[in-house]
Amino acid sequence: MSWMQQLIATYDDYQVQENVSDPKDSRDELPPVGHLLASANIELTIDAQGNFVHARALSRNEARTLIPCTLDFASRTSTHLAPHPLHDNLAYVARDYGIYEPTKKKGAYNLYVKNLKEWCESELCTPAVRAVYLYVTRNDMIQDLLREKVIYEEAPGKILEKWDVKERHEAKPLLYQNTQAGNILKSFVRFRVIGTNARPELWLDKELREVWQKYFAKQHEGERALCYATGRMVLPMANHSKGIRYPGDNAKLISSNDTDGFTFRGRFSKAEECLTVSYEASQKAFNTLSWLISHQGYLVGKRKPMGERVFLVWGRMEAKVPAIETSTRQLLFGKGKRTEKARQLSTMKTWADALRKAMHGYRHEFKKRPGSQVNVMILDAATKGRMAICYYDEVAGKDFIDRLEKWHLHGMWQQHDYDEEKGKTYAFSGVPSIGKLIQACFGRAHSSATRIKSKQEDEAEYGTESGNTKFRLETERLFTAIEQGRDLPIEFLTRGLCMVVKQAAVRTKREKQTRSRSGKRLTTEKERPLEARLRWKYDYLEPVCSIARYHFYHQQEDYDMALNESSTNRSYLYGRLLALADKLELATYSKEEQKTRQTNAMRYMNIFSDRPYTTWQLLQKKLLPYEHRRELYGGKERKLIHEVGDMFKEEDFASDEPLDGRFLLGFYSQEYVIEQEIAKRKQDKAEKEAKEAMDEEDI
């Protein structure tokens, strides 16, 4: 149980590092032993004598509440009653709940009051706990909530479950905004007690937490068994935590409650003979795991029906660990807005230097903590109730940083992130996020030239970040390859190459079909072919170039964005030829034509990658009129085409063997050089015009 031992050790490390002052917010706090995080819907304030003071509904941002729990908290169901010691659902804490739901949760309130009374009668009771007991036994909570207009009645004895704005002509109350229809009476209530010397917010009171832990330990004195995780004779735990990935998650990592199936029967007569984990070890491990996932886990998939696949990396001794799944820009500057420092990194070298500096900082953190290491875990649920550890690894902190740095440096390429909401594009040198890489290799495929698949069909076959099985599996393959420092699976390069060349033609077909359906020219910026060309470049070409460069690094070949004019590799040269043909034809278009037409080079890119020699002969014939027109404006692309063609070996040029990933690197590098030259000419022209304007003003 190495993974459990590491989680327990992480919990102990956190407790040593934790600030001794009272917490201000329980949302970011690691739950201590005997406690769990719940999502509260209602906050009820009472005084020290148990009198009602105030009640209010909670927003989603303030719902997370740390509450004490018992041994049976993980086995709570609609039929198995297991009340929490203090804060709980209305079914447990409201004396008048049976008036509104007479057939549900019978006996829940009586069981809750019985347990709370035992706590109040012990010497480990606090005035705040006694005030809660006095309130719940003397008052009708639902009636108080109705008077405070936290909840509403549809008719006498019937709670309004769904708020119809049109019918009631009032804005929807907060509780009805944050609670699904049919769940109003399932609302979770937390208590706030004023008039005592203790902190009013009971869920933030550290003294109350310690009191509960002592009371719980006294209740279970003498119960001992061997803990397989720690090797000590301590209180055993039969029902282990759920809600690990997110609130409401029913999948468990340790479960042995199947008495009529094959969980342990056939080998053992009792579940305890198979495995025993102590209450303390279980609480430490699963509270830490849930806390880590909520703070730094990468979740892929849909929550229904079986949840999400979790990718988690964490460091011991609070050593900071960079995320594997993020892009280079996100790693250096976070996921927020673009900073001034990011704007200054204009070249691949400056981005590489910034990355090395950041990684040196991470290495320094691990160097200060010699015993620290990095733990990598992937979790998923095969069924709704069972969770599995799909992958687990322990890596020395320095080795992990070295592998991640190798991925970002040797996969480094010009990339663009597009912010849909702000409509802005951010350029950087590095690798894209794992999600973008998988989209580039497996997403948005089209079955034929005449029919475009719907979004639902795309997601069903290839997956998107909203998730399906294939997307989750491919994410795992990428994640583990990067973490282990090895080359990515070759399918990513081959599929990526296919997607790039296919999408070069698909975007024009989509444009024609959309225009024919609408019967008019598209006018919005996002729908124009020029935008489609950029999106093809940003979403497919650039991410696949990163994959190709990282792959060829593992083959002892190094490529970068700078054009390698001495390379005689066949695929690289053919990529340069296609880029020159594309730019030559595009330069003859007017600004309006550039928005509505696609070059022959892009149109034939798919077949060109499969049969370059035959396709190039066809392209050369189609280029003749554009070459003549381009010569009138002093273009030099035709001369460059001849120079590149002269670099081929005769047998390489005359072969129709399909091109490999170097084709994309040559294509991108050649286009990048031409675009830089065009941008330089425009800048020089603008500076010249500005200087001439200033000279005229001086005259």
C-alpha positions as CSV (number, residue, x, y, z in Angstrom):
1,M,0.0,0.0,0.0
2,S,2.7,2.4,-1.0
3,W,0.2,4.9,-2.3
4,M,-1.7,5.0,1.0
5,Q,1.5,5.4,3.0
6,Q,2.4,8.3,0.8
7,L,-1.0,10.0,1.3
8,I,-0.7,9.5,5.1
9,A,2.8,10.9,5.0
10,T,1.5,13.9,3.0
11,Y,-1.2,14.5,5.6
12,D,1.4,14.4,8.4
13,D,3.6,16.8,6.5
14,Y,0.8,19.2,6.0
15,Q,-0.2,19.1,9.7
16,V,3.4,20.0,10.6
17,Q,3.5,22.9,8.1
18,E,-0.1,24.1,9.0
19,N,-0.5,27.6,10.5
20,V,-1.6,27.4,14.1
21,S,-4.0,30.3,13.8
22,D,-7.8,29.8,13.3
23,P,-8.7,29.1,9.6
24,K,-10.6,31.8,7.8
25,D,-12.1,29.5,5.2
26,S,-12.7,25.7,5.3
27,R,-12.7,25.3,1.5
28,D,-8.9,25.3,1.1
29,E,-8.2,23.4,4.3
30,L,-7.2,19.7,4.5
31,P,-10.0,18.0,6.5
32,P,-8.6,16.6,9.8
33,V,-9.2,13.1,11.1
34,G,-12.9,12.6,12.0
35,H,-14.1,15.3,9.6
36,L,-15.2,15.7,6.0
37,L,-16.2,18.4,3.6
38,A,-19.9,18.8,2.8
39,S,-21.8,21.2,0.6
40,A,-24.2,23.2,2.8
41,N,-27.3,24.8,1.4
42,I,-28.6,26.6,4.5
43,E,-26.9,28.4,7.4
44,L,-29.0,28.6,10.6
45,T,-27.9,31.0,13.4
46,I,-29.0,30.4,17.0
47,D,-28.0,31.9,20.4
48,A,-26.4,30.1,23.4
49,Q,-29.9,29.2,24.8
50,G,-30.9,27.5,21.7
51,N,-33.2,30.2,20.4
52,F,-33.7,30.9,16.7
53,V,-32.0,34.1,15.5
54,H,-31.6,34.0,11.7
55,A,-31.4,31.7,8.6
56,R,-30.2,32.2,5.1
57,A,-29.5,30.3,1.9
58,L,-25.8,29.9,0.9
59,S,-24.3,30.6,-2.5
60,R,-22.1,27.9,-4.2
61,N,-18.9,29.8,-3.3
62,E,-19.6,29.5,0.5
63,A,-21.2,26.1,0.5
64,R,-18.1,24.0,1.4
65,T,-18.3,23.2,5.1
66,L,-16.1,21.1,7.3
67,I,-18.2,18.8,9.5
68,P,-17.5,16.1,12.1
69,C,-18.4,12.6,11.0
70,T,-18.7,9.1,12.5
71,L,-17.6,5.6,11.5
72,D,-20.8,5.0,9.5
73,F,-20.7,8.2,7.4
74,A,-19.5,6.4,4.2
75,S,-22.4,3.9,4.3
76,R,-25.2,6.5,4.3
77,T,-27.9,5.8,1.8
78,S,-31.6,6.5,1.5
79,T,-32.4,3.4,3.5
80,H,-29.4,3.1,5.8
81,L,-29.6,5.9,8.4
82,A,-26.3,7.3,9.6
83,P,-26.5,10.8,11.1
84,H,-23.6,13.2,11.3
85,P,-22.8,14.4,14.9
86,L,-23.7,18.1,14.4
87,H,-24.5,19.5,10.9
88,D,-26.7,17.4,8.6
89,N,-29.6,17.3,6.2
90,L,-33.1,18.5,7.0
91,A,-34.3,14.9,7.3
92,Y,-32.0,14.5,10.4
93,V,-32.1,17.9,12.1
94,A,-35.7,19.1,11.5
95,R,-38.2,17.9,14.1
96,D,-41.1,18.7,11.7
97,Y,-39.6,17.0,8.7
98,G,-42.2,14.2,9.0
99,I,-45.1,16.6,8.4
100,Y,-43.8,17.3,4.9
101,E,-42.3,14.0,4.1
102,P,-44.1,11.4,6.2
103,T,-42.9,8.3,4.2
104,K,-39.2,9.2,3.9
105,K,-36.3,8.9,6.4
106,K,-38.4,7.6,9.2
107,G,-36.5,7.6,12.5
108,A,-33.7,9.8,11.1
109,Y,-34.4,12.7,13.4
110,N,-34.7,10.5,16.5
111,L,-31.4,8.8,15.8
112,Y,-29.7,12.2,15.3
113,V,-31.1,13.6,18.5
114,K,-30.1,10.4,20.4
115,N,-26.5,10.7,19.3
116,L,-26.4,14.4,20.0
117,K,-27.8,13.9,23.5
118,E,-25.1,11.4,24.3
119,W,-22.5,13.9,23.3
120,C,-24.2,16.6,25.4
121,E,-24.3,14.4,28.5
122,S,-20.5,13.7,28.3
123,E,-17.9,15.8,29.9
124,L,-16.5,16.7,26.4
125,C,-19.5,18.8,25.4
126,T,-19.2,22.5,24.6
127,P,-21.8,25.3,25.1
128,A,-22.2,25.5,21.3
129,V,-23.1,21.8,20.9
130,R,-25.5,22.1,23.8
131,A,-27.2,25.1,22.1
132,V,-27.7,23.1,18.9
133,Y,-29.3,20.2,20.9
134,L,-31.7,22.6,22.7
135,Y,-32.7,24.2,19.4
136,V,-33.4,21.0,17.5
137,T,-35.4,19.5,20.3
138,R,-37.5,22.6,21.1
139,N,-38.1,24.1,17.7
140,D,-39.6,23.3,14.3
141,M,-36.8,24.1,11.9
142,I,-38.8,24.0,8.6
143,Q,-41.3,26.4,10.1
144,D,-38.5,28.8,11.0
145,L,-37.2,28.5,7.4
146,L,-40.6,29.3,6.0
147,R,-41.0,32.4,8.2
148,E,-37.5,33.6,7.1
149,K,-38.5,32.9,3.4
150,V,-35.6,30.6,2.8
151,I,-38.0,28.0,1.6
152,Y,-41.6,28.3,0.5
153,E,-44.9,26.4,0.7
154,E,-46.8,25.4,-2.4
155,A,-49.8,24.4,-0.3
156,P,-50.2,23.8,3.5
157,G,-48.0,20.8,4.3
158,K,-46.3,20.8,0.9
159,I,-43.0,22.4,0.2
160,L,-42.5,24.2,-3.1
161,E,-39.8,22.3,-5.0
162,K,-39.6,24.2,-8.3
163,W,-39.7,28.0,-8.6
164,D,-41.6,29.3,-11.7
165,V,-40.6,32.9,-12.2
166,K,-43.4,33.6,-14.7
167,E,-46.1,32.2,-12.4
168,R,-44.9,33.8,-9.2
169,H,-43.7,37.1,-10.8
170,E,-40.7,37.2,-8.4
171,A,-37.0,36.5,-8.8
172,K,-35.9,33.0,-7.9
173,P,-34.6,32.8,-4.3
174,L,-31.0,31.8,-3.7
175,L,-31.8,28.3,-2.4
176,Y,-33.9,27.5,-5.5
177,Q,-31.1,28.8,-7.7
178,N,-28.5,26.4,-6.2
179,T,-30.7,23.4,-5.6
180,Q,-32.3,21.1,-8.2
181,A,-36.0,20.7,-8.3
182,G,-37.1,17.9,-5.9
183,N,-34.2,18.4,-3.6
184,I,-35.3,21.3,-1.4
185,L,-36.1,19.0,1.5
186,K,-32.7,17.4,1.0
187,S,-30.9,20.6,1.8
188,F,-27.9,20.4,4.1
189,V,-28.0,22.7,7.2
190,R,-25.0,24.1,9.1
191,F,-25.2,25.8,12.5
192,R,-23.8,29.1,13.7
193,V,-24.0,29.8,17.4
194,I,-23.6,33.3,18.9
195,G,-23.4,34.3,22.5
196,T,-20.7,31.9,23.6
197,N,-16.9,32.5,24.0
198,A,-16.2,30.2,21.1
199,R,-16.2,31.1,17.4
200,P,-19.8,31.4,16.0
201,E,-19.0,29.5,12.8
202,L,-18.8,26.0,14.3
203,W,-17.3,24.5,11.1
204,L,-14.2,26.8,11.6
205,D,-13.8,26.3,15.3
206,K,-10.6,24.4,15.9
207,E,-11.3,23.8,19.6
208,L,-14.6,22.1,18.7
209,R,-12.7,19.8,16.2
210,E,-10.4,18.7,19.0
211,V,-13.3,18.1,21.4
212,W,-15.0,15.9,18.8
213,Q,-11.8,13.8,18.2
214,K,-11.4,13.2,21.9
215,Y,-15.1,12.3,22.3
216,F,-14.9,9.9,19.3
217,A,-11.8,8.2,20.6
218,K,-13.4,7.7,24.1
219,Q,-16.5,6.1,22.5
220,H,-14.3,3.5,20.7
221,E,-11.8,2.6,23.4
222,G,-10.8,-1.0,23.3
223,E,-11.7,-1.6,19.7
224,R,-8.4,-2.7,18.1
225,A,-7.2,-4.5,15.0
226,L,-4.0,-4.7,12.8
227,C,-3.9,-1.9,10.3
228,Y,-2.3,-3.1,7.0
229,A,-1.3,0.4,6.1
230,T,0.6,1.4,9.2
231,G,1.3,-1.9,11.0
232,R,-0.2,-0.8,14.3
233,M,-3.0,-2.2,16.4
234,V,-5.7,0.6,16.2
235,L,-9.4,1.2,15.7
236,P,-10.4,-0.5,12.4
237,M,-12.5,1.0,9.7
238,A,-15.2,-1.0,7.8
239,N,-16.8,1.6,5.6
240,H,-14.3,3.8,3.8
241,S,-14.7,7.2,2.2
242,K,-16.6,8.0,-0.9
243,G,-16.8,11.4,-2.6
244,I,-13.2,11.2,-3.5
245,R,-13.2,12.8,-6.9
246,Y,-16.0,15.3,-6.3
247,P,-19.0,15.7,-4.0
248,G,-21.6,13.1,-4.7
249,D,-19.1,10.6,-6.1
250,N,-20.1,7.1,-4.8
251,A,-17.1,5.2,-6.1
252,K,-14.8,3.8,-3.4
253,L,-11.2,2.7,-3.5
254,I,-11.6,0.2,-0.7
255,S,-14.9,-1.6,-0.4
256,S,-15.8,-5.0,1.1
257,N,-19.6,-4.8,1.7
258,D,-20.6,-7.3,-0.9
259,T,-21.7,-10.3,1.2
260,D,-23.4,-12.2,-1.6
261,G,-21.0,-11.5,-4.5
262,F,-17.4,-12.3,-5.0
263,T,-15.6,-9.4,-3.3
264,F,-14.1,-11.7,-0.7
265,R,-16.3,-14.8,-0.6
266,G,-14.6,-18.0,-1.7
267,R,-11.3,-17.0,0.0
268,F,-12.4,-15.6,3.3
269,S,-15.5,-15.9,5.4
270,K,-15.3,-12.3,6.7
271,A,-14.3,-9.1,5.0
272,E,-11.9,-8.3,7.9
273,E,-9.8,-11.4,7.1
274,C,-9.1,-10.0,3.7
275,L,-7.9,-6.5,4.6
276,T,-8.1,-4.2,7.6
277,V,-7.3,-0.5,7.4
278,S,-7.6,1.7,10.5
279,Y,-10.0,4.6,10.9
280,E,-7.1,7.0,11.3
281,A,-5.2,5.8,8.3
282,S,-8.3,5.7,6.1
283,Q,-9.3,9.2,7.1
284,K,-5.8,10.6,6.6
285,A,-5.4,8.9,3.2
286,F,-8.8,9.6,1.6
287,N,-9.2,13.1,3.0
288,T,-5.7,14.0,1.6
289,L,-6.5,12.4,-1.7
290,S,-9.8,14.2,-2.1
291,W,-8.1,17.5,-1.0
292,L,-5.3,17.0,-3.5
293,I,-7.7,16.3,-6.4
294,S,-9.8,19.4,-5.7
295,H,-6.7,21.6,-5.7
296,Q,-4.4,20.2,-8.3
297,G,-6.1,17.2,-10.0
298,Y,-6.8,17.1,-13.8
299,L,-10.2,15.5,-14.4
300,V,-11.1,14.2,-17.8
301,G,-14.6,12.9,-18.7
302,K,-18.2,13.3,-17.7
303,R,-19.5,12.9,-14.2
304,K,-22.3,10.6,-15.4
305,P,-22.7,7.7,-15.5
306,M,-19.4,6.6,-13.9
307,G,-17.5,9.8,-13.2
308,E,-14.2,11.2,-14.4
309,R,-10.7,9.9,-14.9
310,V,-8.4,11.7,-12.5
311,F,-4.8,12.6,-13.2
312,L,-2.9,13.6,-10.1
313,V,0.6,14.7,-9.4
314,W,1.7,15.8,-6.0
315,G,5.0,16.3,-4.1
316,R,5.8,15.4,-0.5
317,M,6.9,18.0,2.1
318,E,4.8,20.7,0.3
319,A,7.4,20.8,-2.6
320,K,5.7,22.6,-5.5
321,V,5.1,20.3,-8.5
322,P,4.5,21.7,-12.1
323,A,1.4,20.2,-13.8
324,I,2.0,17.8,-16.7
325,E,-1.2,18.6,-18.6
326,T,-0.7,22.3,-19.0
327,S,0.9,24.2,-21.9
328,T,4.2,26.0,-21.6
329,R,2.5,29.4,-21.3
330,Q,0.2,28.1,-18.5
331,L,3.2,26.5,-16.7
332,L,5.1,29.8,-16.7
333,F,2.4,32.4,-16.2
334,G,-0.7,30.5,-15.1
335,K,-4.1,30.3,-16.8
336,G,-5.0,34.0,-16.3
337,K,-4.6,37.0,-18.5
338,R,-1.4,37.6,-20.4
339,T,1.3,39.4,-18.4
340,E,3.8,42.0,-19.4
341,K,6.6,39.4,-18.8
342,A,4.9,37.0,-21.2
343,R,4.9,39.7,-23.9
344,Q,8.7,40.2,-23.6
345,L,9.4,36.5,-24.5
346,S,9.4,37.0,-28.2
347,T,11.7,34.3,-29.5
348,M,12.0,30.5,-28.9
349,K,15.3,31.2,-27.1
350,T,13.8,33.6,-24.6
351,W,10.9,31.2,-23.9
352,A,13.5,28.3,-23.4
353,D,15.5,30.4,-21.0
354,A,12.4,31.4,-19.0
355,L,11.4,27.7,-18.8
356,R,14.9,26.6,-17.7
357,K,14.8,29.3,-15.0
358,A,11.4,28.1,-13.8
359,M,12.5,24.5,-13.7
360,H,15.6,25.5,-11.7
361,G,13.3,27.0,-9.1
362,Y,11.4,23.7,-8.8
363,R,14.7,21.8,-8.5
364,H,15.7,24.1,-5.7
365,E,12.5,23.4,-3.8
366,F,13.2,19.7,-4.0
367,K,16.9,20.2,-3.0
368,K,15.8,22.0,0.2
369,R,13.7,18.9,1.0
370,P,15.9,15.8,0.4
371,G,13.2,13.3,1.5
372,S,10.7,14.7,-0.9
373,Q,9.5,12.9,-4.0
374,V,6.8,13.1,-6.7
375,N,3.8,10.8,-6.7
376,V,1.8,10.2,-9.9
377,M,-1.7,8.6,-9.7
378,I,-4.5,8.0,-12.2
379,L,-7.9,7.0,-10.9
380,D,-11.1,5.9,-12.7
381,A,-14.3,4.1,-11.8
382,A,-15.2,0.9,-13.6
383,T,-18.6,1.0,-12.1
384,K,-20.6,3.5,-10.1
385,G,-19.5,2.1,-6.8
386,R,-15.9,0.8,-7.4
387,M,-12.9,2.9,-8.2
388,A,-9.5,1.7,-9.4
389,I,-6.0,3.0,-9.4
390,C,-5.1,2.7,-13.1
391,Y,-1.6,3.9,-12.7
392,Y,0.7,4.8,-9.9
393,D,4.4,5.8,-9.8
394,E,6.9,7.3,-7.4
395,V,9.6,9.5,-8.9
396,A,12.5,11.4,-7.3
397,G,11.7,15.1,-7.5
398,K,14.8,15.9,-9.6
399,D,14.0,13.2,-12.2
400,F,10.4,14.3,-12.5
401,I,11.5,17.9,-13.2
402,D,14.1,16.8,-15.7
403,R,11.6,14.7,-17.7
404,L,9.0,17.5,-17.7
405,E,11.7,20.0,-18.8
406,K,12.7,17.7,-21.6
407,W,9.1,17.6,-22.8
408,H,8.7,21.3,-22.9
409,L,12.1,22.1,-24.4
410,H,12.3,19.4,-27.0
411,G,8.7,19.7,-28.1
412,M,9.0,23.4,-28.2
413,W,7.3,25.1,-31.2
414,Q,5.4,28.2,-32.0
415,Q,1.9,27.9,-30.5
416,H,-1.2,30.1,-30.2
417,D,-3.8,29.9,-27.5
418,Y,-7.2,31.4,-28.5
419,D,-9.5,32.9,-25.8
420,E,-13.0,32.4,-27.1
421,E,-14.6,34.8,-24.6
422,K,-12.1,37.7,-25.1
423,G,-11.5,37.0,-28.7
424,K,-7.8,37.3,-28.2
425,T,-4.9,35.1,-29.4
426,Y,-1.8,34.6,-27.3
427,A,1.4,33.5,-29.0
428,F,4.1,31.5,-27.2
429,S,7.0,29.1,-27.9
430,G,6.5,25.7,-26.2
431,V,4.1,22.8,-26.1
432,P,0.3,23.0,-26.0
433,S,-1.8,21.4,-23.3
434,I,-2.5,17.7,-23.4
435,G,-6.2,18.3,-24.2
436,K,-5.2,20.4,-27.3
437,L,-2.7,17.7,-28.5
438,I,-5.4,15.0,-28.4
439,Q,-7.9,17.2,-30.2
440,A,-5.3,17.8,-32.9
441,C,-4.7,14.1,-33.4
442,F,-8.1,12.6,-32.8
443,G,-10.8,15.3,-32.9
444,R,-13.1,16.7,-35.6
445,A,-12.9,14.1,-38.2
446,H,-15.2,14.0,-41.3
447,S,-16.4,10.9,-43.0
448,S,-16.6,12.2,-46.6
449,A,-16.3,15.3,-48.8
450,T,-20.1,15.8,-49.0
451,R,-21.2,15.3,-45.4
452,I,-20.0,16.9,-42.2
453,K,-20.6,15.0,-39.0
454,S,-22.6,16.6,-36.3
455,K,-20.9,17.7,-33.0
456,Q,-22.5,14.7,-31.2
457,E,-21.1,12.2,-33.8
458,D,-17.6,13.8,-33.5
459,E,-17.7,13.5,-29.7
460,A,-19.0,9.9,-29.8
461,E,-16.2,8.8,-32.2
462,Y,-13.2,10.9,-31.3
463,G,-14.0,12.6,-28.0
464,T,-13.6,16.2,-26.8
465,E,-12.5,17.7,-23.5
466,S,-16.0,17.1,-22.2
467,G,-14.9,13.5,-22.5
468,N,-15.6,10.0,-23.6
469,T,-13.7,6.7,-23.2
470,K,-11.3,7.2,-26.0
471,F,-10.3,10.7,-25.0
472,R,-9.7,9.5,-21.4
473,L,-7.5,6.6,-22.6
474,E,-5.4,8.8,-25.0
475,T,-4.9,11.3,-22.2
476,E,-3.5,8.5,-20.0
477,R,-1.1,7.4,-22.8
478,L,0.2,11.0,-23.2
479,F,0.3,11.7,-19.5
480,T,2.4,8.5,-18.6
481,A,4.7,9.0,-21.6
482,I,5.6,12.5,-20.6
483,E,5.9,11.5,-16.9
484,Q,8.3,8.6,-17.8
485,G,10.4,10.8,-20.1
486,R,9.9,8.5,-23.2
487,D,8.7,9.2,-26.7
488,L,5.0,9.6,-27.3
489,P,3.2,6.7,-28.9
490,I,3.8,6.8,-32.7
491,E,0.1,6.9,-33.4
492,F,0.0,10.5,-32.2
493,L,2.4,11.5,-34.9
494,T,0.8,9.5,-37.7
495,R,-2.8,10.4,-36.7
496,G,-1.7,14.0,-36.2
497,L,-0.2,14.2,-39.7
498,C,-3.4,12.7,-41.2
499,M,-5.5,15.2,-39.4
500,V,-3.4,18.2,-40.5
501,V,-3.5,17.4,-44.2
502,K,-7.2,16.4,-44.1
503,Q,-8.3,19.5,-42.3
504,A,-6.5,21.7,-44.8
505,A,-9.1,20.6,-47.4
506,V,-12.1,20.0,-45.0
507,R,-12.3,23.6,-43.9
508,T,-12.9,24.7,-47.5
509,K,-15.6,22.1,-47.9
510,R,-17.3,23.1,-44.7
511,E,-17.2,26.8,-45.9
512,K,-18.9,25.9,-49.2
513,Q,-21.6,23.8,-47.6
514,T,-22.4,26.5,-45.0
515,R,-22.6,29.2,-47.7
516,S,-24.8,27.0,-49.9
517,R,-27.2,26.4,-47.0
518,S,-27.4,30.1,-46.0
519,G,-27.5,31.4,-49.5
520,K,-25.3,34.4,-48.7
521,R,-21.7,35.2,-48.0
522,L,-20.5,34.8,-44.4
523,T,-19.7,38.0,-42.7
524,T,-18.8,37.3,-39.0
525,E,-15.1,37.2,-38.2
526,K,-15.2,33.7,-36.8
527,E,-16.8,32.3,-40.0
528,R,-14.5,33.7,-42.5
529,P,-12.1,31.4,-44.4
530,L,-9.1,33.6,-43.2
531,E,-10.1,32.8,-39.6
532,A,-10.6,29.1,-40.6
533,R,-7.0,29.1,-42.0
534,L,-5.7,30.5,-38.8
535,R,-7.7,28.0,-36.7
536,W,-6.4,25.2,-38.8
537,K,-2.8,26.4,-38.1
538,Y,-3.4,27.0,-34.4
539,D,-5.5,23.9,-33.7
540,Y,-3.8,21.2,-35.9
541,L,-0.5,22.3,-37.5
542,E,1.3,23.8,-34.5
543,P,0.4,21.1,-31.9
544,V,1.4,18.3,-34.4
545,C,4.7,20.1,-35.1
546,S,5.4,19.8,-31.3
547,I,4.7,16.1,-31.4
548,A,7.0,15.7,-34.5
549,R,9.8,17.6,-33.0
550,Y,9.7,15.6,-29.7
551,H,9.6,12.4,-31.7
552,F,12.6,13.2,-33.8
553,Y,14.5,14.3,-30.7
554,H,14.2,10.7,-29.5
555,Q,15.6,9.7,-32.9
556,Q,18.7,11.8,-32.3
557,E,17.5,14.5,-34.8
558,D,17.0,18.1,-33.8
559,Y,14.6,20.5,-35.6
560,D,13.5,23.9,-34.7
561,M,11.4,26.7,-36.2
562,A,14.5,28.3,-37.9
563,L,14.5,27.1,-41.5
564,N,17.2,24.4,-42.1
565,E,18.4,25.4,-45.6
566,S,21.0,22.6,-45.6
567,S,18.6,19.7,-44.9
568,T,18.3,17.3,-47.8
569,N,15.7,15.1,-46.1
570,R,13.0,14.2,-48.7
571,S,10.0,14.9,-46.5
572,Y,11.4,18.2,-45.2
573,L,12.2,19.4,-48.8
574,Y,8.7,18.5,-50.1
575,G,7.2,20.4,-47.1
576,R,9.2,23.4,-48.1
577,L,8.0,23.1,-51.7
578,L,4.4,23.0,-50.7
579,A,4.8,26.0,-48.4
580,L,6.4,28.0,-51.3
581,A,3.6,27.0,-53.7
582,D,1.0,28.1,-51.1
583,K,2.6,31.5,-50.5
584,L,3.2,32.1,-54.2
585,E,-0.4,31.7,-55.1
586,L,-1.7,33.4,-52.0
587,A,0.4,36.5,-52.7
588,T,-1.4,37.0,-56.0
589,Y,-4.9,37.2,-54.3
590,S,-6.5,40.5,-53.4
591,K,-7.5,41.0,-49.7
592,E,-11.1,40.0,-50.5
593,E,-9.9,36.9,-52.4
594,Q,-7.8,35.8,-49.4
595,K,-11.0,35.7,-47.4
596,T,-13.0,33.6,-49.9
597,R,-10.5,31.4,-51.7
598,Q,-8.1,28.6,-50.9
599,T,-4.9,27.9,-52.7
600,N,-4.3,24.8,-54.7
601,A,-1.5,23.8,-52.4
602,M,-3.9,23.6,-49.4
603,R,-6.6,21.9,-51.5
604,Y,-4.2,19.2,-52.5
605,M,-2.3,18.9,-49.2
606,N,-3.9,15.6,-48.3
607,I,-3.1,13.7,-51.5
608,F,0.3,15.5,-51.7
609,S,1.4,13.9,-48.4
610,D,0.5,10.4,-49.8
611,R,1.8,10.8,-53.4
612,P,4.1,13.9,-53.4
613,Y,5.9,13.4,-56.8
614,T,2.7,12.9,-58.8
615,T,0.8,15.6,-57.0
616,W,3.7,18.1,-57.4
617,Q,3.6,17.7,-61.1
618,L,-0.1,18.6,-61.1
619,L,0.5,21.5,-58.7
620,Q,3.3,22.9,-61.0
621,K,0.9,23.1,-63.9
622,K,-1.7,24.9,-61.8
623,L,1.0,27.3,-60.6
624,L,2.0,28.6,-64.0
625,P,-0.5,31.5,-64.3
626,Y,0.2,32.6,-60.7
627,E,4.0,32.5,-61.3
628,H,3.6,34.8,-64.3
629,R,1.4,37.2,-62.3
630,R,3.7,37.1,-59.2
631,E,6.8,37.9,-61.3
632,L,5.2,41.3,-62.2
633,Y,5.4,42.2,-58.6
634,G,9.0,41.0,-58.0
635,G,8.1,37.8,-56.1
636,K,11.0,35.4,-55.4
637,E,9.0,32.2,-54.6
638,R,9.6,30.7,-58.1
639,K,13.4,31.1,-57.7
640,L,13.2,29.5,-54.2
641,I,11.2,26.6,-55.6
642,H,13.9,25.9,-58.1
643,E,16.6,26.1,-55.5
644,V,14.8,23.7,-53.2
645,G,14.1,21.3,-56.1
646,D,17.8,21.3,-56.9
647,M,18.6,20.0,-53.4
648,F,16.7,16.7,-54.0
649,K,18.4,13.4,-54.9
650,E,16.9,12.2,-58.1
651,E,15.6,9.0,-56.6
652,D,14.0,10.9,-53.6
653,F,12.3,13.4,-55.8
654,A,10.9,10.9,-58.3
655,S,9.4,8.6,-55.5
656,D,5.7,8.6,-54.5
657,E,6.5,7.1,-51.1
658,P,4.3,8.9,-48.4
659,L,5.9,11.7,-46.4
660,D,6.6,11.5,-42.7
661,G,6.4,14.1,-39.9
662,R,9.4,16.1,-41.2
663,F,7.0,17.2,-44.0
664,L,5.1,19.4,-41.5
665,L,8.3,20.8,-40.0
666,G,9.6,21.8,-43.4
667,F,6.2,23.3,-44.4
668,Y,5.8,25.3,-41.2
669,S,9.4,26.6,-41.1
670,Q,9.3,27.8,-44.7
671,E,6.0,29.5,-44.2
672,Y,7.2,31.1,-41.0
673,V,10.3,32.6,-42.7
674,I,8.2,34.1,-45.5
675,E,5.7,35.5,-43.0
676,Q,8.5,37.1,-41.0
677,E,9.9,38.7,-44.1
678,I,6.4,40.1,-45.0
679,A,6.0,41.4,-41.5
680,K,9.4,43.0,-41.7
681,R,8.6,44.7,-45.0
682,K,5.4,46.1,-43.6
683,Q,7.1,47.4,-40.5
684,D,9.9,49.1,-42.6
685,K,7.2,50.6,-44.8
686,A,5.3,51.9,-41.8
687,E,8.4,53.4,-40.3
688,K,9.4,55.0,-43.6
689,E,5.9,56.6,-44.0
690,A,6.0,57.8,-40.4
691,K,9.4,59.4,-40.9
692,E,8.3,61.1,-44.1
693,A,5.2,62.4,-42.3
694,M,7.4,63.9,-39.6
695,D,9.8,65.4,-42.1
696,E,6.8,67.1,-43.9
697,E,5.7,68.5,-40.5
698,D,9.1,69.9,-39.8
699,I,9.1,71.6,-43.2
